[in-house]
């Protein structure tokens, strides 16, 4: 009998490749944690499309009011703002499927190392198992595997700034570009800023937050139109508030 398990789907490369990797090995049940910030509009579209294609039932867990209660900004990487956010996501996913006790996540090498110690204690206490098959891999290796499995990478999203297109400047966009280069797999992604990676890295080191926002993020956000004008105008102050 094929074992049933939960899979956390995010719309990103890692969880998408993981779904393809596991689809013939397990009966999968998907979860998507929705926080209500603009990039997730695209991510949710992609997750719905993926779950339909692979015949994986999907439960959407709405955390948008939870995020609003902390007055968190819609443009940032949530897990770096809320301590142990991944624990909340894991417990929510298991609550969505109370009869299942195994979950797969698309965490890579560094992510697994950072979370493993606290996770082991929670697993023992709660009686469930969280598995990360890619925990020894880096993103370029996952892209190679996804390429072998026939994953359409245009159906994945990495940008934490926009859901309409990849900015090419934020850290996840740069990580995505670098991983495709290292994997020697053609990157089908359209980036708003398509500067050489070395140049982008140099800019991120040399420019102040104010300069980065004014020269790159504000024009991009004005182009996408996903955020109110007041938010875009005050972006420097918002990022300073939540990132020290």
Order of alpha helices (4+ residues) and beta strands (2+ residues): beta-alpha-beta-alpha-beta-alpha-alpha-beta-alpha-beta-alpha-alpha-alpha-alpha-alpha-alpha-alpha
